[in-house]
Amino acid sequence: MLINRIRLENFKCFTDSKIEINQLTFLVGINSVGKSSVIQSFLMPMQSQHESDIELNGPLINLGEYNDILNIEASDDSIRITVEVDNKSCTWGFEQGYISDNRQEVNLPFLSGDNSWLKEAKLGFQYISAERWGPRDNVPVVRSHRPGWLGKNGEHLIDYLYSLANETSMKSLSTLHENDPRIHSDATSTTILSSIEAWLGEISPGVSFDIDVYREANIGWGLFSYGGDSNKYRAGNIGFGISYSLSIIAAIVGAKKGDILLIENPEAHIHPRGQSKLGQLIAHAASAGIQLLVETHSEHVINGARIAVRQSKLPHDKIFIYYFEKPINTISPIIKQIKSDKRANLDIWPEGFFDQTIIDMEKIIKG
């Protein structure tokens, strides 16, 4: 399954924008320019109970009411969100004149097209939000979700990791194909758990984990250790970086070919080297047939993906970078599509696109 494109009309900051989605698509730019809104436009149908109306408020996002999402510069009262998946396009929203002043709509009705892809898409996607769970000594483990679902905050991570290692029902999903590009060179086997642990070692070298669950009490926990150290440490004693990155790594390594991953700020609490390695893992997953839509503020994540392109781990035409900018006193962003060639050179480098290091160094040198 593959998202082909998204069109947003009068939705939040967008007047009329069409965004083509590639196998790997990065959304970058300064804060509050519409990057998250692109992701939200796909999360609405994913969180809705039915294939007809899509819900503004649900378990994944809460956007309020119709008036909260109508572009304030809109020339009329229409809102349309069009999503094309596997070349099947469908539109939700309101046509001009449908909304009266006294109606506070919280659903967008189906307008036209083919939404037959929606049911399958709900079974094959992960969304890891920027607001992930940090270090916790223990977490609740309640089976009220589909197998493999990590939760938008990574709240089901412990249950997922434990199930991979201990539950027969997960055995068929616990191993990667021997040629899968996500298998880390330090992994001791082709199991998903082995590569998750090895990629986690790129964030914190030598780290390993032990996961346990006490089903009778609906509680789970993880203990962490380091090479050469026999001690095991609670999550609260190892910092935010491990907890924040583990759910991201698990989502990427555990995804199946055809799955769709939406990830916000994977770089949070991770040092630059780890961010670069995470960017490489993201690119390897795209090469394995997983589609990833990633919002990031990290040039290191982007450069990690470019390294994968330069090393021919990911075809250069499978990656798009969208740079969002918003001129002062405007609402609608300007969106610039950036492409890569085979040597990982970018075809354009807009002003403001990860150029702050150069700007700062010039100031330091000049004094």
LODO-832449 format. One record per residue (C-alpha): residue in three letters; y, z, x. Coordinates in pm, 1 decimal. Example, Ala and Ser with C-alpha at 12.3 -4.5 7.8 and 13.67 -1.06 7.14 Angstrom:
! LODO-832449
{"Ala", {-450.0, 780.0, 1230.0}}
{"Ser", {-106.0, 714.0, 1367.0}}
This chain:
! LODO-832449
{"Met", {0.0, 0.0, 0.0}}
{"Leu", {345.5, -90.4, 128.3}}
{"Ile", {698.7, -33.0, 5.1}}
{"Asn", {873.1, -370.1, 41.3}}
{"Arg", {1229.2, -287.5, -61.5}}
{"Ile", {1453.8, -53.0, -256.0}}
{"Arg", {1765.3, -149.9, -450.0}}
{"Leu", {2014.9, 116.1, -563.7}}
{"Glu", {2287.0, 33.2, -817.7}}
{"Asn", {2548.6, 295.1, -907.2}}
{"Phe", {2311.7, 562.7, -774.3}}
{"Lys", {2495.9, 843.0, -598.4}}
{"Cys", {2697.6, 691.3, -310.4}}
{"Phe", {2553.5, 341.9, -355.5}}
{"Thr", {2734.4, 76.4, -557.8}}
{"Asp", {2473.2, -194.3, -499.9}}
{"Ser", {2257.3, -175.8, -188.8}}
{"Lys", {1930.0, -348.8, -106.0}}
{"Ile", {1718.0, -198.6, 170.7}}
{"Glu", {1412.4, -376.3, 306.1}}
{"Ile", {1146.5, -128.6, 413.9}}
{"Asn", {924.9, -209.7, 712.6}}
{"Gln", {599.0, -55.7, 836.0}}
{"Leu", {820.4, 189.1, 1026.9}}
{"Thr", {1173.8, 241.0, 902.8}}
{"Phe", {1425.7, 483.4, 1051.5}}
{"Leu", {1735.0, 599.4, 863.8}}
{"Val", {2007.1, 723.2, 1099.1}}
{"Gly", {2378.1, 801.2, 1081.5}}
{"Ile", {2620.3, 1087.8, 1039.5}}
{"Asn", {2575.3, 1347.7, 768.4}}
{"Ser", {2629.0, 1276.0, 398.4}}
{"Val", {2619.9, 895.9, 413.0}}
{"Gly", {2322.6, 830.3, 183.4}}
{"Lys", {2014.7, 851.1, 405.6}}
{"Ser", {1848.7, 1123.6, 199.4}}
{"Ser", {1939.9, 943.0, -121.9}}
{"Val", {1726.1, 647.2, -16.2}}
{"Ile", {1429.1, 879.3, 25.5}}
{"Gln", {1508.1, 1052.5, -304.9}}
{"Ser", {1498.9, 722.0, -490.5}}
{"Phe", {1128.8, 693.8, -403.6}}
{"Leu", {1054.3, 1062.4, -455.5}}
{"Met", {1165.2, 1049.8, -818.8}}
{"Pro", {876.9, 828.0, -934.4}}
{"Met", {641.3, 1019.1, -704.0}}
{"Gln", {719.7, 1352.2, -872.1}}
{"Ser", {719.2, 1223.1, -1229.8}}
{"Gln", {431.0, 1301.2, -1464.9}}
{"His", {431.4, 960.1, -1627.9}}
{"Glu", {463.9, 600.5, -1511.6}}
{"Ser", {743.6, 531.2, -1760.1}}
{"Asp", {1040.9, 767.3, -1729.3}}
{"Ile", {1112.6, 904.3, -1382.6}}
{"Glu", {1236.6, 1259.6, -1350.8}}
{"Leu", {1550.5, 1368.7, -1169.4}}
{"Asn", {1415.1, 1721.2, -1133.8}}
{"Gly", {1065.0, 1814.7, -1030.4}}
{"Pro", {847.0, 1964.5, -757.2}}
{"Leu", {986.9, 1740.5, -481.4}}
{"Ile", {1361.6, 1713.1, -549.7}}
{"Asn", {1621.8, 1835.9, -796.5}}
{"Leu", {1916.1, 1603.7, -855.1}}
{"Gly", {2064.1, 1755.5, -1171.7}}
{"Glu", {2169.2, 1530.9, -1459.6}}
{"Tyr", {2282.9, 1174.1, -1516.9}}
{"Asn", {2646.2, 1256.6, -1436.8}}
{"Asp", {2539.2, 1406.7, -1104.0}}
{"Ile", {2386.8, 1081.6, -979.6}}
{"Leu", {2630.3, 825.3, -1124.2}}
{"Asn", {2843.6, 671.3, -849.8}}
{"Ile", {3198.5, 797.9, -901.9}}
{"Glu", {3336.4, 452.0, -820.4}}
{"Ala", {3102.7, 276.0, -1064.1}}
{"Ser", {3270.4, 5.8, -1271.8}}
{"Asp", {3043.3, 90.5, -1568.3}}
{"Asp", {2798.8, 361.5, -1674.1}}
{"Ser", {2478.2, 183.4, -1570.0}}
{"Ile", {2235.7, 317.3, -1310.8}}
{"Arg", {1941.5, 119.9, -1179.7}}
{"Ile", {1679.4, 208.5, -920.5}}
{"Thr", {1446.1, -76.2, -827.5}}
{"Val", {1141.9, -19.5, -607.8}}
{"Glu", {911.9, -297.4, -492.1}}
{"Val", {565.1, -200.1, -369.5}}
{"Asp", {299.7, -454.3, -271.1}}
{"Asn", {537.3, -721.9, -404.5}}
{"Lys", {537.2, -560.4, -750.2}}
{"Ser", {891.3, -470.2, -849.4}}
{"Cys", {999.6, -228.9, -1121.6}}
{"Thr", {1332.5, -86.2, -1231.8}}
{"Trp", {1427.6, 247.3, -1387.9}}
{"Gly", {1767.2, 351.7, -1519.1}}
{"Phe", {2024.6, 277.3, -1787.4}}
{"Glu", {2197.7, -44.7, -1874.0}}
{"Gln", {2571.0, -53.3, -1936.8}}
{"Gly", {2679.8, 126.3, -2252.5}}
{"Tyr", {2356.9, 319.8, -2309.9}}
{"Ile", {2496.2, 662.8, -2222.2}}
{"Ser", {2738.5, 841.9, -2454.7}}
{"Asp", {2970.2, 1120.0, -2341.3}}
{"Asn", {2767.6, 1396.8, -2503.8}}
{"Arg", {2426.8, 1305.1, -2354.7}}
{"Gln", {2298.7, 1479.7, -2044.5}}
{"Glu", {1999.0, 1274.7, -1937.1}}
{"Val", {1752.8, 1414.5, -1680.8}}
{"Asn", {1510.1, 1120.6, -1690.0}}
{"Leu", {1560.5, 755.5, -1603.9}}
{"Pro", {1360.6, 532.4, -1842.4}}
{"Phe", {1155.0, 234.5, -1729.1}}
{"Leu", {1356.2, -84.2, -1775.4}}
{"Ser", {1147.6, -374.2, -1648.1}}
{"Gly", {889.8, -500.2, -1401.7}}
{"Asp", {542.7, -395.9, -1288.8}}
{"Asn", {480.6, -28.4, -1214.7}}
{"Ser", {102.1, -55.0, -1190.9}}
{"Trp", {117.6, 56.3, -825.8}}
{"Leu", {260.8, 396.6, -910.2}}
{"Lys", {-58.1, 586.2, -993.2}}
{"Glu", {-226.8, 483.4, -668.3}}
{"Ala", {86.3, 553.4, -465.5}}
{"Lys", {93.5, 913.7, -586.1}}
{"Leu", {-250.5, 969.1, -433.9}}
{"Gly", {-162.9, 826.5, -93.8}}
{"Phe", {167.3, 967.8, 18.4}}
{"Gln", {309.0, 1271.0, 195.8}}
{"Tyr", {663.2, 1403.7, 192.1}}
{"Ile", {765.2, 1656.0, 457.1}}
{"Ser", {1120.3, 1771.3, 393.5}}
{"Ala", {1377.1, 1898.4, 640.2}}
{"Glu", {1338.5, 2245.2, 488.2}}
{"Arg", {990.1, 2318.1, 621.6}}
{"Trp", {827.0, 2656.4, 637.5}}
{"Gly", {894.5, 2828.5, 966.8}}
{"Pro", {673.3, 3084.3, 1142.9}}
{"Arg", {480.2, 3305.0, 898.6}}
{"Asp", {207.7, 3552.9, 981.2}}
{"Asn", {20.4, 3455.2, 665.6}}
{"Val", {62.5, 3217.2, 375.0}}
{"Pro", {-69.2, 3197.7, 18.0}}
{"Val", {-361.7, 2961.1, -27.6}}
{"Val", {-391.8, 2841.9, -386.2}}
{"Arg", {-583.4, 2526.0, -480.9}}
{"Ser", {-342.0, 2369.5, -727.8}}
{"His", {-285.6, 2042.9, -541.7}}
{"Arg", {-476.3, 1731.1, -446.3}}
{"Pro", {-696.2, 1744.7, -134.3}}
{"Gly", {-500.1, 1664.4, 179.7}}
{"Trp", {-157.6, 1731.6, 25.2}}
{"Leu", {50.8, 1937.1, 268.7}}
{"Gly", {337.0, 2014.5, 32.2}}
{"Lys", {698.6, 1914.0, 79.9}}
{"Asn", {762.6, 2224.8, 291.0}}
{"Gly", {428.6, 2215.3, 469.9}}
{"Glu", {321.9, 2512.1, 259.0}}
{"His", {-39.4, 2391.2, 232.0}}
{"Leu", {-79.3, 2325.6, 604.9}}
{"Ile", {-310.0, 2621.4, 674.5}}
{"Asp", {-535.0, 2530.3, 383.5}}
{"Tyr", {-549.8, 2168.0, 502.6}}
{"Leu", {-637.9, 2253.3, 862.4}}
{"Tyr", {-901.6, 2503.6, 753.8}}
{"Ser", {-1054.8, 2254.7, 511.6}}
{"Leu", {-1084.2, 1987.3, 781.8}}
{"Ala", {-1293.3, 2221.2, 993.2}}
{"Asn", {-1495.9, 2407.3, 732.8}}
{"Glu", {-1536.8, 2226.2, 403.4}}
{"Thr", {-1805.0, 1965.2, 343.8}}
{"Ser", {-1587.8, 1778.8, 93.6}}
{"Met", {-1338.3, 1702.5, 372.9}}
{"Lys", {-1589.8, 1587.4, 634.6}}
{"Ser", {-1549.6, 1218.9, 549.7}}
{"Leu", {-1173.2, 1254.3, 595.8}}
{"Ser", {-1180.6, 1464.9, 912.6}}
{"Thr", {-1253.6, 1195.2, 1173.2}}
{"Leu", {-1045.6, 905.6, 1302.8}}
{"His", {-1188.6, 565.7, 1389.9}}
{"Glu", {-1263.6, 551.7, 1761.4}}
{"Asn", {-995.8, 285.0, 1815.5}}
{"Asp", {-726.6, 461.5, 1613.6}}
{"Pro", {-403.7, 459.3, 1819.8}}
{"Arg", {-321.0, 811.8, 1702.3}}
{"Ile", {-607.4, 962.1, 1903.8}}
{"His", {-443.0, 1150.4, 2187.3}}
{"Ser", {-570.5, 1085.5, 2539.8}}
{"Asp", {-635.7, 1459.9, 2580.5}}
{"Ala", {-826.8, 1493.7, 2253.8}}
{"Thr", {-1180.7, 1620.8, 2309.8}}
{"Ser", {-1321.1, 1423.2, 2015.2}}
{"Thr", {-1219.0, 1174.6, 1745.8}}
{"Thr", {-1167.4, 1450.6, 1488.9}}
{"Ile", {-827.4, 1479.6, 1328.3}}
{"Leu", {-806.3, 1843.4, 1435.7}}
{"Ser", {-859.3, 1756.5, 1800.8}}
{"Ser", {-573.6, 1504.7, 1806.1}}
{"Ile", {-346.1, 1734.0, 1605.2}}
{"Glu", {-396.5, 2003.1, 1867.8}}
{"Ala", {-348.2, 1758.1, 2155.7}}
{"Trp", {-24.4, 1617.7, 2010.3}}
{"Leu", {94.8, 1974.4, 1948.6}}
{"Gly", {42.0, 2025.0, 2320.7}}
{"Glu", {316.2, 1767.1, 2379.7}}
{"Ile", {554.3, 2008.3, 2207.0}}
{"Ser", {423.0, 2318.8, 2382.3}}
{"Pro", {179.7, 2240.8, 2668.2}}
{"Gly", {-156.9, 2416.4, 2654.2}}
{"Val", {-120.1, 2545.1, 2300.2}}
{"Ser", {-422.7, 2573.2, 2070.5}}
{"Phe", {-475.0, 2729.1, 1730.9}}
{"Asp", {-734.1, 2907.9, 1522.0}}
{"Ile", {-702.4, 2886.0, 1145.0}}
{"Asp", {-870.0, 3119.8, 898.6}}
{"Val", {-861.5, 3159.6, 522.5}}
{"Tyr", {-972.3, 3446.9, 301.3}}
{"Arg", {-1036.4, 3268.6, -27.1}}
{"Glu", {-1100.8, 3584.1, -227.4}}
{"Ala", {-745.3, 3697.5, -158.9}}
{"Asn", {-586.6, 3350.1, -159.6}}
{"Ile", {-442.6, 3403.8, 185.2}}
{"Gly", {-454.8, 3211.2, 512.4}}
{"Trp", {-321.5, 3251.6, 864.3}}
{"Gly", {-307.8, 3091.0, 1205.2}}
{"Leu", {-333.0, 3240.6, 1554.3}}
{"Phe", {-210.5, 3055.2, 1862.8}}
{"Ser", {-309.6, 3074.0, 2226.4}}
{"Tyr", {-226.7, 2898.9, 2553.9}}
{"Gly", {-444.1, 2766.2, 2834.3}}
{"Gly", {-540.8, 3042.4, 3075.8}}
{"Asp", {-423.7, 3314.5, 2837.3}}
{"Ser", {-695.0, 3495.4, 2643.2}}
{"Asn", {-445.3, 3650.8, 2402.5}}
{"Lys", {-392.6, 3514.8, 2052.6}}
{"Tyr", {-46.1, 3528.4, 1905.5}}
{"Arg", {77.6, 3538.0, 1549.0}}
{"Ala", {296.9, 3251.2, 1434.5}}
{"Gly", {598.7, 3481.4, 1421.5}}
{"Asn", {572.6, 3537.1, 1797.4}}
{"Ile", {570.6, 3175.7, 1915.2}}
{"Gly", {899.1, 3039.2, 1780.1}}
{"Phe", {1003.9, 2777.0, 1527.1}}
{"Gly", {914.7, 2462.8, 1721.0}}
{"Ile", {538.4, 2498.2, 1680.5}}
{"Ser", {550.5, 2571.4, 1307.1}}
{"Tyr", {807.3, 2300.9, 1234.1}}
{"Ser", {622.4, 2031.4, 1428.5}}
{"Leu", {266.5, 2119.8, 1324.9}}
{"Ser", {308.4, 2009.4, 963.3}}
{"Ile", {466.5, 1681.7, 1079.9}}
{"Ile", {187.5, 1612.6, 1328.8}}
{"Ala", {-81.1, 1702.4, 1073.0}}
{"Ala", {71.9, 1467.4, 815.4}}
{"Ile", {90.0, 1179.3, 1063.0}}
{"Val", {-253.0, 1219.9, 1224.5}}
{"Gly", {-424.7, 1296.7, 893.8}}
{"Ala", {-284.0, 1001.2, 700.7}}
{"Lys", {-512.4, 716.1, 598.0}}
{"Lys", {-444.8, 345.7, 638.2}}
{"Gly", {-225.4, 238.2, 346.2}}
{"Asp", {-70.2, 581.9, 298.4}}
{"Ile", {307.0, 626.6, 277.4}}
{"Leu", {480.6, 906.7, 470.2}}
{"Leu", {837.6, 1019.9, 405.0}}
{"Ile", {964.1, 1252.7, 676.5}}
{"Glu", {1301.2, 1422.1, 716.6}}
{"Asn", {1431.6, 1536.6, 1054.8}}
{"Pro", {1103.6, 1552.3, 1247.4}}
{"Glu", {1298.2, 1660.5, 1554.9}}
{"Ala", {1405.2, 2000.0, 1416.8}}
{"His", {1354.2, 2286.8, 1666.5}}
{"Ile", {1182.7, 2055.9, 1919.7}}
{"His", {1305.0, 1993.3, 2275.6}}
{"Pro", {1391.4, 1632.6, 2378.7}}
{"Arg", {1060.7, 1558.4, 2554.2}}
{"Gly", {867.0, 1668.9, 2248.3}}
{"Gln", {1093.5, 1462.0, 2024.5}}
{"Ser", {1019.6, 1151.9, 2230.1}}
{"Lys", {645.0, 1213.7, 2210.7}}
{"Leu", {676.6, 1262.8, 1835.8}}
{"Gly", {853.6, 926.5, 1812.0}}
{"Gln", {562.5, 767.0, 1995.1}}
{"Leu", {313.7, 927.9, 1756.1}}
{"Ile", {514.4, 798.4, 1460.0}}
{"Ala", {497.5, 446.0, 1603.7}}
{"His", {123.4, 478.2, 1670.7}}
{"Ala", {71.2, 577.4, 1308.2}}
{"Ala", {260.4, 268.9, 1192.9}}
{"Ser", {33.2, 61.3, 1415.0}}
{"Ala", {-265.8, 225.9, 1241.5}}
{"Gly", {-149.5, 92.5, 905.0}}
{"Ile", {44.8, 391.2, 774.2}}
{"Gln", {393.8, 323.8, 642.8}}
{"Leu", {660.5, 570.1, 753.6}}
{"Leu", {1014.4, 616.4, 624.9}}
{"Val", {1185.3, 860.5, 860.0}}
{"Glu", {1531.3, 1014.7, 846.6}}
{"Thr", {1639.5, 1137.9, 1188.0}}
{"His", {1940.8, 1241.0, 1394.3}}
{"Ser", {1751.1, 1216.9, 1721.5}}
{"Glu", {1792.3, 937.4, 1973.0}}
{"His", {1482.1, 1077.5, 2145.0}}
{"Val", {1264.1, 1012.6, 1838.8}}
{"Ile", {1401.8, 659.3, 1818.3}}
{"Asn", {1348.7, 601.7, 2189.5}}
{"Gly", {994.1, 734.6, 2165.6}}
{"Ala", {918.0, 468.7, 1905.2}}
{"Arg", {1085.0, 207.1, 2125.1}}
{"Ile", {858.7, 310.4, 2413.3}}
{"Ala", {560.6, 234.8, 2189.7}}
{"Val", {708.7, -109.5, 2118.6}}
{"Arg", {771.6, -173.6, 2489.0}}
{"Gln", {411.1, -76.2, 2568.6}}
{"Ser", {284.4, -310.6, 2294.4}}
{"Lys", {149.2, -18.9, 2089.4}}
{"Leu", {351.6, -138.9, 1788.7}}
{"Pro", {462.0, -498.3, 1716.4}}
{"His", {839.0, -521.5, 1748.0}}
{"Asp", {876.2, -684.5, 1406.2}}
{"Lys", {719.6, -382.5, 1234.6}}
{"Ile", {1016.2, -151.6, 1297.7}}
{"Phe", {1359.9, -141.3, 1135.8}}
{"Ile", {1641.8, 99.9, 1212.0}}
{"Tyr", {1916.0, 138.4, 953.4}}
{"Tyr", {2246.2, 279.3, 1069.2}}
{"Phe", {2458.4, 430.3, 790.2}}
{"Glu", {2831.0, 468.4, 834.6}}
{"Lys", {3106.3, 550.5, 590.1}}
{"Pro", {3469.2, 465.7, 663.6}}
{"Ile", {3720.9, 736.3, 580.3}}
{"Asn", {3826.1, 753.1, 212.6}}
{"Thr", {3530.7, 546.8, 93.9}}
{"Ile", {3224.6, 642.4, -110.8}}
{"Ser", {2975.2, 363.3, -51.3}}
{"Pro", {2821.3, 349.2, 297.7}}
{"Ile", {2800.7, 46.2, 519.7}}
{"Ile", {2436.6, -6.8, 615.9}}
{"Lys", {2352.5, -204.2, 928.8}}
{"Gln", {1998.6, -317.9, 998.0}}
{"Ile", {1895.6, -297.9, 1364.3}}
{"Lys", {1592.4, -487.9, 1492.3}}
{"Ser", {1395.3, -467.9, 1815.4}}
{"Asp", {1261.0, -741.3, 2039.2}}
{"Lys", {933.0, -726.3, 2233.1}}
{"Arg", {1099.7, -541.0, 2520.7}}
{"Ala", {1236.8, -279.3, 2278.5}}
{"Asn", {1592.7, -410.1, 2316.8}}
{"Leu", {1796.8, -364.6, 1999.1}}
{"Asp", {1981.1, -665.9, 1860.5}}
{"Ile", {2298.2, -469.7, 1782.0}}
{"Trp", {2436.5, -132.6, 1888.7}}
{"Pro", {2701.6, -30.1, 1636.1}}
{"Glu", {2980.0, 205.3, 1735.1}}
{"Gly", {2863.0, 559.4, 1659.8}}
{"Phe", {2494.3, 473.6, 1693.4}}
{"Phe", {2362.4, 731.2, 1941.9}}
{"Asp", {2649.9, 672.4, 2182.4}}
{"Gln", {2770.0, 1033.4, 2203.0}}
{"Thr", {2596.9, 1101.6, 2536.3}}
{"Ile", {2787.1, 813.2, 2697.6}}
{"Ile", {3114.2, 928.9, 2542.0}}
{"Asp", {3062.7, 1287.0, 2658.3}}
{"Met", {2959.0, 1186.0, 3010.3}}
{"Glu", {3268.8, 970.5, 3049.1}}
{"Lys", {3482.4, 1271.2, 2955.6}}
{"Ile", {3292.6, 1492.7, 3199.6}}
{"Ile", {3332.1, 1241.6, 3482.7}}
{"Lys", {3700.2, 1183.0, 3414.3}}
{"Gly", {3765.6, 1554.9, 3372.3}}
